[in-house]
Amino acid sequence: PSAYTSINISGFGLGFAGSMPVDEKLPLSIGAKFMYYLTGTLQESPVTSGSSSSIKISQFSFFSTYRWTDRLNWRGDLNYDLYSASLSGTGTRAQSASSLSHTITNFLFGVEYLF
């Protein structure tokens, strides 16, 4: 059934990231990461919703690390990803679509080991 359409969005992106300590005495640092994709492609199978005319991909991340020992850090990340596409024309799906968007928001927490 066409309800189980596979969508693949990819592209070429540029980004930057950085972090800074919160205080000289406190082993805590905060940081951010931003990715912007200059080009993008959209592939759907087994049916298509329309021809992709404009694709935008953006990714934001805010993170914090706490130095626990010389080799171990606690780390938390808040991530937000946005994928959107404007569609034109008709696809092979019974009802064509004019746009497609997908967002992902997650929080990750873990331990970093430094070699």
N, C-alpha and C positions, 0 to 999 in steps of 0.2 A: 504493500500500500504506500501511497505517496506521503502518508503521515511520518514515515521513517526516512525522510530525506537527509542525506549526509551533506554537510556544508563545510568547506575548507576555505578559510580566509588567511592569506599570508601577504607579506610585503617586505620591503627594505626600509629599515628604520634607523634613526639616529637618536641618541639619548645622552643624558648626563646624570651623574649621581654624586653625592657628596655627603659627608658627615662631619660633625664637630662635637667636641666635648661640651658637656653642660657646665661643669665646674672643674677646676684643677684638682680639688680634693676628692671629688666624687668620681668613681670609675664608671660614669654613665655618658654615653654619647647618643645623639639623635641625628637622623639623616633623612634624605629624600632621594627618590629616583624618578626620572621622567623619560618616557620613550614616545617619540612621534614618528609615525611611519610615512615616508615620502611617497611610496607607491604601494598599491595594494591590488590583489587579485581575489576573485571570488569564484569558487567552483561548487556546483551542486550536482548531486546524483541520487537517484536515477532520473529525477525530473528537475526542471528549472522553473524559477518564479518569474524570470524576466532577464533582460540583458543588463549587466551591471554598468552603470555610467559613472558613479562616484563612490569611492570606498575610503572610509576614514577609520584609522586605528590609533587609539591613544592608551597609554598605560601610565598610571601614577602609583607610587609606593612611598610610604612613610615608615621608617624603622627606628628602632632603638636597641642599643646593646649595652649590657652591663657586664663589666669584667669581673668574673667570679674568681678565677685563678689566673696564673700566667698563660695557661693554654686553653682555658674554657671561658666562653662568654654565654650569657643568656641573651636571646634575641627575639624580638617581637616585630612582625611586619604587618602593616595594613595595606592591602593591595586593591586597586580599582582598575579594571580593564573595560574599555568601551570599543565595540566593533559596530560600525554602521555602514550601510550601503544604500544608495539610491538606485532604483531599478527602472528601466524603461522598456518599452516594447512588450511583447507577449512571450511567455515561456511555454514549456510543454506541460505545466501543471494545469489542471482544469480551471482554476481561478488564479490569474496572475497577481503579483504584488507590486506595489510602488516603492516599498522600502523594506529594509531588514535591519534589525538592531539586536545586539546581545551585550549584556553587561555582566561582569563578574566582580563580586566584592568578597574578599576573604581576609581572615586574620590568621596569621601563622605564628606559632611560638615554639621555640626549640633551643637547642644548645649548639654552639659553634665550637669546633675543636681546631685550634691553631697549631699547625705543624712547625 
